[in-house]
Each structure stands twice: as C-alpha cells, then as structure tokens.
Amino acid sequence: MDTCCFDLRCIRCPRLSGFLAEVRKEYPGYHARPVPPFGDPQARLLIVGLAPGMHGANATGRPFTGDHAGILLYKTLHKFGFASAPESTAANDRLRLRGCRITNAVKCLPPENKPDSTEIVNCNSFLRAELQRLPRRAVILVLGRVAHHAVRRALELKSRFFVFRHGAEYRLDSGGTLLDSYHCSRYNTQTRRLTAAMFEAIIQRAQELVKVQG
C-alpha cells in the first residue's frame, strides 16, 4: 500500500484510533481501520466522500460498500459506465471501477459519523497526495460540504471563490473541474434533498466533463 496516499496503520487522530479499537472489540469481523481508496489512481474521475460508515466501509474495507449511501452511488456509476456492476457488496467482490476512483476526506470511521476539524486537517495530506497524482484535467466530484472544504484545503483554493453548492462547477488551474453534489446519504435521499434523478444528472455531467477534458 502506498503510504503517501494512505496508511492502514495511521494513528494521527487519538479520538479516531481509540474509537476504532473499541469497534474492533465489539465487531471483530469488521475492517475497523483506515479505509483505502478504491479504483485506478490515474482515473479521470475522483469521487470524494466524507468518511467510512460504521456498518458500511468501516465493516467491509471499501468506500461506500455495505451502507445506504453506496446503493445510489454504485447504481448510478454503473448506469453511466463507471462501474462494472450496480451493487458493491464486499471488498473482494468482482465489481471494478472504470475510469473512476473513490476516496474519503477522512479515512477512519468517526463517532456519530462526524469528524472534528482537527481530524479533517490531519487526514488532508493523504487527500492532497491523491489529488496531486491525478491526471491534469481530471474531474473531482465532491459529495457534501465537508468533502468540498477538504478538497479546497488540499488544493489551497480560496474559500470565497469556491463556495459549496449542489451542481456547482469550478475550473481548476490543472485544467480539471471541481464538481459539487449533495452527499448520497440516507438522510439526504429519504428527505429528497437529493433525488436519484438529481444524482444521475451530476454523474452524467461528470461523464461529460471527463470526455471534454480527456
């Protein structure tokens, strides 16, 4: 594993490493460690989420796998040709991403799914390393405000020029694009803040940008 972009043994955040130790005791079959990115490091589409979910990525060891948010994400990625199957069930299943990579702003499960600001900053160097290795005209799709701010920090973008808004697009100096979406969480989809049609429109736009900027 490339520790420049990820470290399975990372214990930079005492609160998170302590919490994961408790989770491993309660759920000995869970991954319960930092969750690695999934997909091709040179993919032209990078999707950035918030953090692993307790019974999703934290359990399976693959981003958005095993939780509600992953249902809409992988189904939509498959519809637009970015995934080989519409459902991600386990880290060792046969699903493969095509021209796409998925990561999180924070690689460890936070209590109540809420990392604090220090933890987001501590993990930002891993995200920065991932972003630096992308092709120059790659598309970065952020899911939610926290992921947006984490990417902005990693790229050293001025906040007043890069405000989070669903559907917003920002041209980057690399020639790529930062694309915003609401997170495909259970709360957002059940309240219909984010509908399947809205999310499909975002992934379709990401696909268009990849083709144009490729």
Summary of the structure (lengths in Angstrom):
residues: 214
radius of gyration: 15.9
end to end distance: 27.5
largest distance: 48.5
contacts: 701
relative contact order: 0.16
helix: 40%
strand: 13%
